[in-house]
Amino acid sequence: MLLVTSFGKGRVFHTAIGHNNGKDLTAQKCVGFIATLQRGTEWAATGKVTQKVPADFPGTDKVTLREN
């Protein structure tokens, strides 16, 4: 779940993705989560997104994780 909105003269990017039970960090290792967090943060800070979607961005049929 991703959300963008305006707040005064600012921009807000919010994601509820990435929560965990304190033990399983799989959600935070997902390339989809990492890319949306980075791109959303860049947009909130600058109003632009210059970062490309990574080649290993997950699709409907696969999950891609980054271990480090």
PDB file of N, CA, C and O in Angstrom:
ATOM      1  N   MET A   1       0.841  -1.154   0.000  1.00  0.00           N
ATOM      2  CA  MET A   1       0.000   0.000   0.000  1.00  0.00           C
ATOM      3  C   MET A   1       0.898   1.232   0.000  1.00  0.00           C
ATOM      4  O   MET A   1       1.703   1.426   0.911  1.00  0.00           O
ATOM      5  N   LEU A   2       0.753   2.052  -1.019  1.00  0.00           N
ATOM      6  CA  LEU A   2       1.516   3.290  -1.153  1.00  0.00           C
ATOM      7  C   LEU A   2       0.547   4.455  -1.254  1.00  0.00           C
ATOM      8  O   LEU A   2      -0.556   4.310  -1.781  1.00  0.00           O
ATOM      9  N   LEU A   3       0.960   5.615  -0.746  1.00  0.00           N
ATOM     10  CA  LEU A   3       0.102   6.787  -0.753  1.00  0.00           C
ATOM     11  C   LEU A   3       0.961   8.024  -0.932  1.00  0.00           C
ATOM     12  O   LEU A   3       2.023   8.142  -0.320  1.00  0.00           O
ATOM     13  N   VAL A   4       0.509   8.941  -1.763  1.00  0.00           N
ATOM     14  CA  VAL A   4       1.143  10.250  -1.878  1.00  0.00           C
ATOM     15  C   VAL A   4       0.074  11.314  -1.686  1.00  0.00           C
ATOM     16  O   VAL A   4      -1.077  11.135  -2.084  1.00  0.00           O
ATOM     17  N   THR A   5       0.465  12.417  -1.074  1.00  0.00           N
ATOM     18  CA  THR A   5      -0.458  13.526  -0.847  1.00  0.00           C
ATOM     19  C   THR A   5       0.352  14.794  -0.634  1.00  0.00           C
ATOM     20  O   THR A   5       1.568  14.748  -0.448  1.00  0.00           O
ATOM     21  N   SER A   6      -0.336  15.918  -0.664  1.00  0.00           N
ATOM     22  CA  SER A   6       0.303  17.197  -0.369  1.00  0.00           C
ATOM     23  C   SER A   6       0.029  17.570   1.074  1.00  0.00           C
ATOM     24  O   SER A   6      -1.002  17.206   1.639  1.00  0.00           O
ATOM     25  N   PHE A   7       0.968  18.305   1.666  1.00  0.00           N
ATOM     26  CA  PHE A   7       0.798  18.803   3.026  1.00  0.00           C
ATOM     27  C   PHE A   7       1.359  20.216   3.028  1.00  0.00           C
ATOM     28  O   PHE A   7       2.574  20.411   3.071  1.00  0.00           O
ATOM     29  N   GLY A   8       0.478  21.189   2.981  1.00  0.00           N
ATOM     30  CA  GLY A   8       0.943  22.571   2.823  1.00  0.00           C
ATOM     31  C   GLY A   8       1.687  22.700   1.514  1.00  0.00           C
ATOM     32  O   GLY A   8       1.150  22.380   0.454  1.00  0.00           O
ATOM     33  N   LYS A   9       2.924  23.168   1.582  1.00  0.00           N
ATOM     34  CA  LYS A   9       3.755  23.292   0.379  1.00  0.00           C
ATOM     35  C   LYS A   9       4.609  22.047   0.150  1.00  0.00           C
ATOM     36  O   LYS A   9       5.400  21.996  -0.792  1.00  0.00           O
ATOM     37  N   GLY A  10       4.449  21.051   1.010  1.00  0.00           N
ATOM     38  CA  GLY A  10       5.275  19.851   0.919  1.00  0.00           C
ATOM     39  C   GLY A  10       4.574  18.679   0.259  1.00  0.00           C
ATOM     40  O   GLY A  10       3.382  18.736  -0.043  1.00  0.00           O
ATOM     41  N   ARG A  11       5.328  17.623   0.044  1.00  0.00           N
ATOM     42  CA  ARG A  11       4.830  16.375  -0.527  1.00  0.00           C
ATOM     43  C   ARG A  11       5.032  15.273   0.497  1.00  0.00           C
ATOM     44  O   ARG A  11       6.022  15.266   1.227  1.00  0.00           O
ATOM     45  N   VAL A  12       4.099  14.353   0.546  1.00  0.00           N
ATOM     46  CA  VAL A  12       4.183  13.238   1.483  1.00  0.00           C
ATOM     47  C   VAL A  12       4.146  11.931   0.707  1.00  0.00           C
ATOM     48  O   VAL A  12       3.268  11.724  -0.130  1.00  0.00           O
ATOM     49  N   PHE A  13       5.087  11.062   0.984  1.00  0.00           N
ATOM     50  CA  PHE A  13       5.091   9.705   0.456  1.00  0.00           C
ATOM     51  C   PHE A  13       4.972   8.785   1.659  1.00  0.00           C
ATOM     52  O   PHE A  13       5.737   8.909   2.615  1.00  0.00           O
ATOM     53  N   HIS A  14       4.018   7.865   1.618  1.00  0.00           N
ATOM     54  CA  HIS A  14       3.804   6.949   2.735  1.00  0.00           C
ATOM     55  C   HIS A  14       3.713   5.529   2.203  1.00  0.00           C
ATOM     56  O   HIS A  14       3.075   5.279   1.180  1.00  0.00           O
ATOM     57  N   THR A  15       4.346   4.613   2.894  1.00  0.00           N
ATOM     58  CA  THR A  15       4.204   3.198   2.575  1.00  0.00           C
ATOM     59  C   THR A  15       3.937   2.418   3.858  1.00  0.00           C
ATOM     60  O   THR A  15       4.593   2.629   4.878  1.00  0.00           O
ATOM     61  N   ALA A  16       2.984   1.532   3.790  1.00  0.00           N
ATOM     62  CA  ALA A  16       2.713   0.621   4.907  1.00  0.00           C
ATOM     63  C   ALA A  16       3.390  -0.721   4.662  1.00  0.00           C
ATOM     64  O   ALA A  16       3.307  -1.628   5.490  1.00  0.00           O
ATOM     65  N   ILE A  17       4.054  -0.838   3.529  1.00  0.00           N
ATOM     66  CA  ILE A  17       4.773  -2.056   3.198  1.00  0.00           C
ATOM     67  C   ILE A  17       6.049  -2.103   4.036  1.00  0.00           C
ATOM     68  O   ILE A  17       6.638  -1.064   4.334  1.00  0.00           O
ATOM     69  N   GLY A  18       6.470  -3.300   4.412  1.00  0.00           N
ATOM     70  CA  GLY A  18       7.738  -3.442   5.099  1.00  0.00           C
ATOM     71  C   GLY A  18       7.629  -3.750   6.569  1.00  0.00           C
ATOM     72  O   GLY A  18       8.648  -3.962   7.227  1.00  0.00           O
ATOM     73  N   HIS A  19       6.429  -3.780   7.103  1.00  0.00           N
ATOM     74  CA  HIS A  19       6.285  -4.133   8.514  1.00  0.00           C
ATOM     75  C   HIS A  19       6.661  -5.594   8.713  1.00  0.00           C
ATOM     76  O   HIS A  19       6.493  -6.419   7.815  1.00  0.00           O
ATOM     77  N   ASN A  20       7.165  -5.898   9.885  1.00  0.00           N
ATOM     78  CA  ASN A  20       7.559  -7.277  10.161  1.00  0.00           C
ATOM     79  C   ASN A  20       7.266  -7.614  11.612  1.00  0.00           C
ATOM     80  O   ASN A  20       6.837  -6.763  12.391  1.00  0.00           O
ATOM     81  N   ASN A  21       7.498  -8.834  11.949  1.00  0.00           N
ATOM     82  CA  ASN A  21       7.251  -9.302  13.313  1.00  0.00           C
ATOM     83  C   ASN A  21       8.489  -9.213  14.192  1.00  0.00           C
ATOM     84  O   ASN A  21       8.527  -9.793  15.277  1.00  0.00           O
ATOM     85  N   GLY A  22       9.490  -8.497  13.734  1.00  0.00           N
ATOM     86  CA  GLY A  22      10.722  -8.370  14.501  1.00  0.00           C
ATOM     87  C   GLY A  22      11.749  -9.448  14.201  1.00  0.00           C
ATOM     88  O   GLY A  22      12.899  -9.346  14.628  1.00  0.00           O
ATOM     89  N   LYS A  23      11.348 -10.474  13.474  1.00  0.00           N
ATOM     90  CA  LYS A  23      12.255 -11.579  13.158  1.00  0.00           C
ATOM     91  C   LYS A  23      12.436 -11.766  11.657  1.00  0.00           C
ATOM     92  O   LYS A  23      13.546 -12.004  11.182  1.00  0.00           O
ATOM     93  N   ASP A  24      11.355 -11.658  10.929  1.00  0.00           N
ATOM     94  CA  ASP A  24      11.374 -11.917   9.489  1.00  0.00           C
ATOM     95  C   ASP A  24      11.488 -10.589   8.736  1.00  0.00           C
ATOM     96  O   ASP A  24      10.547  -9.795   8.732  1.00  0.00           O
ATOM     97  N   LEU A  25      12.631 -10.347   8.104  1.00  0.00           N
ATOM     98  CA  LEU A  25      12.864  -9.098   7.388  1.00  0.00           C
ATOM     99  C   LEU A  25      12.650  -9.241   5.887  1.00  0.00           C
ATOM    100  O   LEU A  25      13.121  -8.407   5.114  1.00  0.00           O
ATOM    101  N   THR A  26      11.943 -10.290   5.466  1.00  0.00           N
ATOM    102  CA  THR A  26      11.755 -10.549   4.042  1.00  0.00           C
ATOM    103  C   THR A  26      11.166  -9.352   3.320  1.00  0.00           C
ATOM    104  O   THR A  26      11.615  -9.020   2.223  1.00  0.00           O
ATOM    105  N   ALA A  27      10.181  -8.698   3.900  1.00  0.00           N
ATOM    106  CA  ALA A  27       9.541  -7.560   3.231  1.00  0.00           C
ATOM    107  C   ALA A  27      10.541  -6.448   2.936  1.00  0.00           C
ATOM    108  O   ALA A  27      10.484  -5.835   1.870  1.00  0.00           O
ATOM    109  N   GLN A  28      11.451  -6.182   3.860  1.00  0.00           N
ATOM    110  CA  GLN A  28      12.435  -5.127   3.662  1.00  0.00           C
ATOM    111  C   GLN A  28      13.523  -5.513   2.668  1.00  0.00           C
ATOM    112  O   GLN A  28      14.215  -4.637   2.150  1.00  0.00           O
ATOM    113  N   LYS A  29      13.686  -6.782   2.396  1.00  0.00           N
ATOM    114  CA  LYS A  29      14.682  -7.250   1.436  1.00  0.00           C
ATOM    115  C   LYS A  29      14.144  -7.305   0.015  1.00  0.00           C
ATOM    116  O   LYS A  29      14.909  -7.503  -0.928  1.00  0.00           O
ATOM    117  N   CYS A  30      12.836  -7.132  -0.150  1.00  0.00           N
ATOM    118  CA  CYS A  30      12.211  -7.207  -1.469  1.00  0.00           C
ATOM    119  C   CYS A  30      12.651  -6.029  -2.331  1.00  0.00           C
ATOM    120  O   CYS A  30      12.598  -4.880  -1.893  1.00  0.00           O
ATOM    121  N   VAL A  31      13.076  -6.310  -3.535  1.00  0.00           N
ATOM    122  CA  VAL A  31      13.515  -5.264  -4.460  1.00  0.00           C
ATOM    123  C   VAL A  31      12.374  -4.273  -4.713  1.00  0.00           C
ATOM    124  O   VAL A  31      12.622  -3.079  -4.882  1.00  0.00           O
ATOM    125  N   GLY A  32      11.150  -4.746  -4.740  1.00  0.00           N
ATOM    126  CA  GLY A  32      10.004  -3.857  -4.929  1.00  0.00           C
ATOM    127  C   GLY A  32       9.880  -2.852  -3.799  1.00  0.00           C
ATOM    128  O   GLY A  32       9.637  -1.671  -4.049  1.00  0.00           O
ATOM    129  N   PHE A  33      10.042  -3.299  -2.556  1.00  0.00           N
ATOM    130  CA  PHE A  33       9.983  -2.393  -1.411  1.00  0.00           C
ATOM    131  C   PHE A  33      11.139  -1.396  -1.453  1.00  0.00           C
ATOM    132  O   PHE A  33      10.934  -0.197  -1.262  1.00  0.00           O
ATOM    133  N   ILE A  34      12.343  -1.886  -1.699  1.00  0.00           N
ATOM    134  CA  ILE A  34      13.526  -1.023  -1.723  1.00  0.00           C
ATOM    135  C   ILE A  34      13.379   0.053  -2.795  1.00  0.00           C
ATOM    136  O   ILE A  34      13.621   1.231  -2.533  1.00  0.00           O
ATOM    137  N   ALA A  35      12.984  -0.349  -3.993  1.00  0.00           N
ATOM    138  CA  ALA A  35      12.860   0.606  -5.095  1.00  0.00           C
ATOM    139  C   ALA A  35      11.769   1.638  -4.836  1.00  0.00           C
ATOM    140  O   ALA A  35      11.977   2.827  -5.078  1.00  0.00           O
ATOM    141  N   THR A  36      10.613   1.204  -4.350  1.00  0.00           N
ATOM    142  CA  THR A  36       9.533   2.169  -4.104  1.00  0.00           C
ATOM    143  C   THR A  36       9.889   3.105  -2.959  1.00  0.00           C
ATOM    144  O   THR A  36       9.539   4.284  -3.006  1.00  0.00           O
ATOM    145  N   LEU A  37      10.572   2.617  -1.937  1.00  0.00           N
ATOM    146  CA  LEU A  37      10.990   3.483  -0.834  1.00  0.00           C
ATOM    147  C   LEU A  37      11.991   4.531  -1.325  1.00  0.00           C
ATOM    148  O   LEU A  37      11.859   5.713  -1.006  1.00  0.00           O
ATOM    149  N   GLN A  38      12.981   4.107  -2.093  1.00  0.00           N
ATOM    150  CA  GLN A  38      13.985   5.045  -2.606  1.00  0.00           C
ATOM    151  C   GLN A  38      13.370   6.060  -3.561  1.00  0.00           C
ATOM    152  O   GLN A  38      13.628   7.259  -3.454  1.00  0.00           O
ATOM    153  N   ARG A  39      12.559   5.578  -4.493  1.00  0.00           N
ATOM    154  CA  ARG A  39      11.962   6.476  -5.484  1.00  0.00           C
ATOM    155  C   ARG A  39      10.927   7.405  -4.845  1.00  0.00           C
ATOM    156  O   ARG A  39      10.839   8.578  -5.207  1.00  0.00           O
ATOM    157  N   GLY A  40      10.152   6.886  -3.904  1.00  0.00           N
ATOM    158  CA  GLY A  40       9.160   7.712  -3.215  1.00  0.00           C
ATOM    159  C   GLY A  40       9.805   8.788  -2.363  1.00  0.00           C
ATOM    160  O   GLY A  40       9.314   9.915  -2.306  1.00  0.00           O
ATOM    161  N   THR A  41      10.905   8.449  -1.697  1.00  0.00           N
ATOM    162  CA  THR A  41      11.637   9.416  -0.887  1.00  0.00           C
ATOM    163  C   THR A  41      12.235  10.503  -1.764  1.00  0.00           C
ATOM    164  O   THR A  41      12.193  11.683  -1.416  1.00  0.00           O
ATOM    165  N   GLU A  42      12.792  10.106  -2.903  1.00  0.00           N
ATOM    166  CA  GLU A  42      13.356  11.090  -3.833  1.00  0.00           C
ATOM    167  C   GLU A  42      12.268  12.037  -4.325  1.00  0.00           C
ATOM    168  O   GLU A  42      12.480  13.248  -4.387  1.00  0.00           O
ATOM    169  N   TRP A  43      11.104  11.491  -4.675  1.00  0.00           N
ATOM    170  CA  TRP A  43      10.004  12.331  -5.146  1.00  0.00           C
ATOM    171  C   TRP A  43       9.558  13.313  -4.055  1.00  0.00           C
ATOM    172  O   TRP A  43       9.348  14.493  -4.335  1.00  0.00           O
ATOM    173  N   ALA A  44       9.413  12.832  -2.814  1.00  0.00           N
ATOM    174  CA  ALA A  44       8.976  13.704  -1.724  1.00  0.00           C
ATOM    175  C   ALA A  44       9.980  14.834  -1.493  1.00  0.00           C
ATOM    176  O   ALA A  44       9.589  15.959  -1.183  1.00  0.00           O
ATOM    177  N   ALA A  45      11.270  14.534  -1.643  1.00  0.00           N
ATOM    178  CA  ALA A  45      12.313  15.529  -1.392  1.00  0.00           C
ATOM    179  C   ALA A  45      12.481  16.524  -2.534  1.00  0.00           C
ATOM    180  O   ALA A  45      12.770  17.697  -2.295  1.00  0.00           O
ATOM    181  N   THR A  46      12.303  16.064  -3.778  1.00  0.00           N
ATOM    182  CA  THR A  46      12.649  16.914  -4.926  1.00  0.00           C
ATOM    183  C   THR A  46      11.499  17.194  -5.886  1.00  0.00           C
ATOM    184  O   THR A  46      11.559  18.145  -6.666  1.00  0.00           O
ATOM    185  N   GLY A  47      10.461  16.379  -5.834  1.00  0.00           N
ATOM    186  CA  GLY A  47       9.368  16.513  -6.800  1.00  0.00           C
ATOM    187  C   GLY A  47       9.633  15.773  -8.099  1.00  0.00           C
ATOM    188  O   GLY A  47       8.807  15.803  -9.011  1.00  0.00           O
ATOM    189  N   LYS A  48      10.779  15.108  -8.192  1.00  0.00           N
ATOM    190  CA  LYS A  48      11.158  14.359  -9.390  1.00  0.00           C
ATOM    191  C   LYS A  48      11.641  12.980  -8.980  1.00  0.00           C
ATOM    192  O   LYS A  48      12.035  12.755  -7.836  1.00  0.00           O
ATOM    193  N   VAL A  49      11.602  12.068  -9.930  1.00  0.00           N
ATOM    194  CA  VAL A  49      12.182  10.735  -9.720  1.00  0.00           C
ATOM    195  C   VAL A  49      13.170  10.490 -10.848  1.00  0.00           C
ATOM    196  O   VAL A  49      12.791  10.380 -12.014  1.00  0.00           O
ATOM    197  N   THR A  50      14.437  10.406 -10.485  1.00  0.00           N
ATOM    198  CA  THR A  50      15.487  10.160 -11.481  1.00  0.00           C
ATOM    199  C   THR A  50      15.974   8.723 -11.456  1.00  0.00           C
ATOM    200  O   THR A  50      16.609   8.261 -12.404  1.00  0.00           O
ATOM    201  N   GLN A  51      15.677   8.014 -10.374  1.00  0.00           N
ATOM    202  CA  GLN A  51      16.135   6.632 -10.246  1.00  0.00           C
ATOM    203  C   GLN A  51      15.313   5.725 -11.150  1.00  0.00           C
ATOM    204  O   GLN A  51      14.083   5.786 -11.156  1.00  0.00           O
ATOM    205  N   LYS A  52      15.984   4.905 -11.894  1.00  0.00           N
ATOM    206  CA  LYS A  52      15.308   3.959 -12.778  1.00  0.00           C
ATOM    207  C   LYS A  52      14.790   2.764 -11.978  1.00  0.00           C
ATOM    208  O   LYS A  52      15.335   2.420 -10.930  1.00  0.00           O
ATOM    209  N   VAL A  53      13.739   2.144 -12.485  1.00  0.00           N
ATOM    210  CA  VAL A  53      13.246   0.908 -11.886  1.00  0.00           C
ATOM    211  C   VAL A  53      14.297  -0.162 -12.153  1.00  0.00           C
ATOM    212  O   VAL A  53      14.703  -0.341 -13.302  1.00  0.00           O
ATOM    213  N   PRO A  54      14.748  -0.877 -11.128  1.00  0.00           N
ATOM    214  CA  PRO A  54      15.812  -1.860 -11.335  1.00  0.00           C
ATOM    215  C   PRO A  54      15.371  -3.018 -12.231  1.00  0.00           C
ATOM    216  O   PRO A  54      14.197  -3.383 -12.277  1.00  0.00           O
ATOM    217  N   ALA A  55      16.334  -3.572 -12.928  1.00  0.00           N
ATOM    218  CA  ALA A  55      16.057  -4.679 -13.847  1.00  0.00           C
ATOM    219  C   ALA A  55      15.488  -5.889 -13.124  1.00  0.00           C
ATOM    220  O   ALA A  55      14.748  -6.674 -13.716  1.00  0.00           O
ATOM    221  N   ASP A  56      15.831  -6.047 -11.840  1.00  0.00           N
ATOM    222  CA  ASP A  56      15.343  -7.203 -11.093  1.00  0.00           C
ATOM    223  C   ASP A  56      14.075  -6.897 -10.285  1.00  0.00           C
ATOM    224  O   ASP A  56      13.747  -7.618  -9.344  1.00  0.00           O
ATOM    225  N   PHE A  57      13.359  -5.814 -10.662  1.00  0.00           N
ATOM    226  CA  PHE A  57      12.097  -5.478  -9.998  1.00  0.00           C
ATOM    227  C   PHE A  57      11.139  -6.664 -10.153  1.00  0.00           C
ATOM    228  O   PHE A  57      10.984  -7.193 -11.254  1.00  0.00           O
ATOM    229  N   PRO A  58      10.501  -7.080  -9.062  1.00  0.00           N
ATOM    230  CA  PRO A  58       9.651  -8.276  -9.137  1.00  0.00           C
ATOM    231  C   PRO A  58       8.420  -8.072 -10.008  1.00  0.00           C
ATOM    232  O   PRO A  58       7.927  -6.956 -10.173  1.00  0.00           O
ATOM    233  N   GLY A  59       7.945  -9.171 -10.553  1.00  0.00           N
ATOM    234  CA  GLY A  59       6.727  -9.155 -11.356  1.00  0.00           C
ATOM    235  C   GLY A  59       5.630  -9.926 -10.648  1.00  0.00           C
ATOM    236  O   GLY A  59       5.765 -10.279  -9.476  1.00  0.00           O
ATOM    237  N   THR A  60       4.569 -10.181 -11.343  1.00  0.00           N
ATOM    238  CA  THR A  60       3.443 -10.903 -10.752  1.00  0.00           C
ATOM    239  C   THR A  60       3.759 -12.366 -10.503  1.00  0.00           C
ATOM    240  O   THR A  60       3.054 -13.039  -9.750  1.00  0.00           O
ATOM    241  N   ASP A  61       4.823 -12.863 -11.137  1.00  0.00           N
ATOM    242  CA  ASP A  61       5.128 -14.280 -11.026  1.00  0.00           C
ATOM    243  C   ASP A  61       6.404 -14.600 -10.249  1.00  0.00           C
ATOM    244  O   ASP A  61       6.818 -15.757 -10.182  1.00  0.00           O
ATOM    245  N   LYS A  62       7.040 -13.553  -9.650  1.00  0.00           N
ATOM    246  CA  LYS A  62       8.277 -13.831  -8.931  1.00  0.00           C
ATOM    247  C   LYS A  62       8.511 -12.781  -7.845  1.00  0.00           C
ATOM    248  O   LYS A  62       7.989 -11.668  -7.910  1.00  0.00           O
ATOM    249  N   VAL A  63       9.299 -13.158  -6.857  1.00  0.00           N
ATOM    250  CA  VAL A  63       9.746 -12.271  -5.807  1.00  0.00           C
ATOM    251  C   VAL A  63      11.260 -12.161  -5.934  1.00  0.00           C
ATOM    252  O   VAL A  63      11.937 -13.170  -6.130  1.00  0.00           O
ATOM    253  N   THR A  64      11.791 -10.970  -5.827  1.00  0.00           N
ATOM    254  CA  THR A  64      13.232 -10.773  -5.915  1.00  0.00           C
ATOM    255  C   THR A  64      13.706 -10.141  -4.618  1.00  0.00           C
ATOM    256  O   THR A  64      13.217  -9.085  -4.216  1.00  0.00           O
ATOM    257  N   LEU A  65      14.661 -10.794  -3.965  1.00  0.00           N
ATOM    258  CA  LEU A  65      15.184 -10.294  -2.690  1.00  0.00           C
ATOM    259  C   LEU A  65      16.632  -9.898  -2.821  1.00  0.00           C
ATOM    260  O   LEU A  65      17.365 -10.456  -3.639  1.00  0.00           O
ATOM    261  N   ARG A  66      17.048  -8.939  -2.020  1.00  0.00           N
ATOM    262  CA  ARG A  66      18.451  -8.562  -1.906  1.00  0.00           C
ATOM    263  C   ARG A  66      18.894  -8.896  -0.505  1.00  0.00           C
ATOM    264  O   ARG A  66      18.346  -8.379   0.468  1.00  0.00           O
ATOM    265  N   GLU A  67      19.862  -9.739  -0.400  1.00  0.00           N
ATOM    266  CA  GLU A  67      20.336 -10.189   0.902  1.00  0.00           C
ATOM    267  C   GLU A  67      21.274  -9.187   1.561  1.00  0.00           C
ATOM    268  O   GLU A  67      21.340  -9.133   2.789  1.00  0.00           O
ATOM    269  N   ASN A  68      21.995  -8.398   0.784  1.00  0.00           N
ATOM    270  CA  ASN A  68      22.910  -7.407   1.354  1.00  0.00           C
ATOM    271  C   ASN A  68      22.809  -6.114   0.602  1.00  0.00           C
ATOM    272  O   ASN A  68      23.504  -5.153   0.932  1.00  0.00           O
TER     273      ASN A  68
END
